[in-house]
Structure formats: C-alpha cells, structure tokens
Amino acid sequence: MSANDSKRKGPGAPVSPSKSDRGSETRELILATAERLFAEHGVEAVSNRQVSEAAGQSNNFAVGYHFGTKDDLVLAIVRRHSESIERRRTDILAEITDSPDLRDWVSCVVRPMTEHLASLGTPTWYARFIAQVTTHPSLRELVINETISTRSMQQTIEGLFRLLPRLPEEVRQERSYMNRLMIVHMCAERERALHDGTATPRSSWEATATGLVDALVGVWLAPVTARR
C-alpha cells in the first residue's frame, strides 16, 4: 500500500458509497418516480423506459434490472408504503381490542391510510396511484389482494363483520366494494386538490377520516331492499 493510499483511507477521509448503497438509492428514486408518473398519467400510459428516463437513469432498462416486470414495480410501490400503514393499523387494533362499537372497526380500515398520507406532507402521489392501479383491469386484483391479506387487515375485517347485521352475501360483497371505492377515491380527490391548491371539503386528513367513517358506517348499516 502506498503512502497516498494510507492517507486516503485514514480517519476523516471521504468514503465512497458502496455498490449496495448506490443500488438502494437508485431503487428508491425509481419507485418515487414511477409512483408519481403512474398517479399522474395511469399505468398503461407510462413505460418502464419512461420511468427510467424520468428517474435520470442512463440505462433505459434500469426498471427491469431492479424490479423485473411492471407488475413487480407496482407491487414494490405498494410495499414501500405498506409497513407504515400496517404499523398504524396494528396500533389501532391494540387500542380497540374487542370494541362493540362499529365506528372503531371502520376507523381501523380508514385511518391508517389517511394518517399515512398526512405523514408524507405535500405533495403526495400515493392515493392517486392506488386509485389508478385499483381500476386497472390486470393490476386491480393483484393490488387488492396485497393490501387485504395482511394480518392486521384480516383482524380488522373479522372485527367489522362480527358487528354487522346479517346481510346477504351479495350485499356484503357490494358494500365491501363501496367501502373500498369511497376510501380510495376520496383520498385521491383530496390529494389532488392539495396538490393543485384548490378547496377541499375537509380541512385536514384527520377530518377527512372522520367524514369517511361517518359515511361508511351509514353504508354498512343501511337497510336492504328485498329483491323483486
């Protein structure tokens, strides 16, 4: 080893980022860029090559190298946010335990998402991204299965259904669909309004969650008209 090498590697010498560190930074940059582009333009309208270019990658195949297919990229974006959402839902579950109040269980569906979005600051893209992928023909089932299969969400669904009046199975499925649509699209609309600087019906994400819980409790407890 030369004297110059010793000097460069001594205490206080600049340390170059490792290959794994650079790889992690590149992955995070690609994920953030793809989330924004998918939220703004839709999944079909954005190619992996466009994501790579927008992320400043000279290699047009960077997305494929780091993530594989577009489906894999979409799931990676979902998982980028899922840890925070799962942690928040687990904390709420610990507080409500076996609560007999339906509002508590509906809140456990709604608030982890709204609290997570609030924690991201402004602008955010995730709610609009979710709105895009859950209406995409081939990605919809993939993403929904990913989000409802977590342990905390399964516990929440069990607690919610335990308190509901007896509903025909087709009505329960229909209202589950309404539940998902209202949460996803109300969050997406608020996120879009915040980004554009336009008025929102509620002053905060906390207030938005309260309005959603009010509405969804009403949906679940609404009367069922007999088929004719």
N, C-alpha and C positions, 0 to 999 in steps of 0.2 A: 504494500500500500504506500502511495506517495504521500509527501507532506501535505500536498494540496488536498488529497483525498481525506486526510485526517482532519484538516481544517473544515472541509465541507461537512463532515459528519460529526463534528464536535457539538457540544452544548450550544443551543441557540441558533444552530444552522437551520436554514429553511428546509422543511420536509415536504417532498413532493407527494401529492395524493396517490394512494395505491391504486392499482388497476380496479380492485373491487369497489373502492370509494368512487372512482370515476364512473364505474358501471352503475352504481346506485343512484348517483346524481343524474345520469342520463335517463335511467328508468323513470325517476320521479318527474323529470322535465317532460318526457314523452307522455306520461299519464296525465299531468296537468294540462298539457296542450291538447291532447285528444279529448279530454273531458270538456274543455271549452269549445272546441270545434264541433263535437257531437251535439252539445247543448244548443249551439247557435244554428247549425245547419242540418242536423239529423245525421244518423249513422250512414245511411246509404249514400249521401252526398259527399262524404269525406273518405278519401282513400288512405291506406296506410302510408303511401308515398307523400301525400299532402301533410299528414301528421308529422312525418319525419322532417320534411322541409320547414314546416312552421316551428318545429322544435329546434331548428338550427343545426340539424344533423347532416353532414356532408354525404353520409351513406343513406341512399334512399330506401334501403332495406333494413334500417335500424329498428323499425317497429317489429318486423318479422324476427329479427335476430334476438331481440329482448323479450318478446311476448308470444310470438307464433302467429296465430290467426287473428282476425278482427274479433271473433267471439272471445278469444283468450284475453285480448286487450280490454274489451268491455267488462269482463269479469274482474280483471285486475283493478279497474277503476272502482267498481263496486266494493271490492275488498279493501281498497285504500281508505274507504270511509267506514267500513262495517265495524271495525274494532271500537271506534268511539261510540257509535250508535248502540252496539251490543253492551258496552260498559254502562251506558246511561240507562238502558232498559233493565239491566241486572240490578242496578241501584234502586230503581223504582220498585221492582218486584220485591226487593228486601224490605221496603217500607210498607207496601200494601199487604203482604203475606196473603191471608185468606179473606181479604176485604169483601163484604157483601154489597158494596157499592159499585154498580156498573160503571159509573164515571171513572173510578180508579183504573179499571181494566182498559177502558177506551183510551184514557190518558197514557197508559203504558204502551199503546200502539202508536199514539200521535207524538208525544213529547220527546222521545229520543231523537226523532228526526228533526223537529223544529229546534230543539236545543243544540243539536249538532250544527245545523245551518247557522244559528246565531253565533256559535263559537268561531265560525270561519271568517266573520267580518263581511265586508262588502268590497267588491262584488263576489258573488259565489256563482257556481255553474251547476252544482250537483243536482239540485231539484229539477232543473230543466233537462239535464242529462237523463235523469231517471224517467221523466215524462216522455222523452224521445224513445228510450230503449224499451219501456213497458208498453209502447204502442207499435213496436216493430214486429212484423209477423214472425220472424225466426228467433229473435232475441227475447221476446216477451216472456215465454215460459222459462227460459234459462235464467233470467234475472229474477223473476218472481220466486222460483224455487230456491235460488241462492239466498234471498232475503227472508223467506218464511221458514227456512229449515234450521235456523239457529235455535239453540236450546232456550234462550230467553223468549224468543218469539213463540215457540211452541207452548211454553208455560203460559204466556200471555193469552194465546188463543184458547187454551183449555180453561183458564180462569174466566175469560169473557163468555164463552159458550155455556159455562156452568150456570151463569146468572140470567141467561136469556130465557124468555118464554119458549115453549115448544113451538118450533117453526118447521113447516115442511122443508125437506132438504133442498128443493129447488129455490125456495125463498131465502134460505140461509146462504146458499151459494150466490144468489143475486145480490144480497145485501153485503156480503163479503166483497164482491166486486165493486159495489158502490163505495164501500169503505175505502178501498184501495184507491179508486179514482179520485175521490174527494181529497184525500191526503196528498197524493202525488201532484194533482193539478192545482190545488190551492197553494201549495208550497211553491210550485213552479211559477204561478202568476205573481206571487209576492216577490219572489226572487227577481223576476223580470222587471217588475215595477221599481224595485230598489235600484237595479242596475240602470234603468232609464231615467230615474229621478222623478217618477210620476207618483201620484197619490195612491195610497194603499188603504183598504177598508179598516185595517187594524194598525195600531201604532208600533207594535213590536212583534217579534216571533212568539213571545210568551202569550200575548193577547190573541195572536193568530191560532195558537194551540187551543186556547180556551174556546174560541169560536168553533173550531173544528170538533172539539169534544162535545159541545152543546149540540151541534148538528148531527153528529154520528150517534149519540145516544138516542136522539129522536128517530133516526133511521132504523136502528135496531129494535126500538120499542113501538114502531108504527104498526097500526092494525094491518091484518092480512085479509084482503078481499077474496072471498071464495071464487074459484073458477066457475064459469058458467058453460 
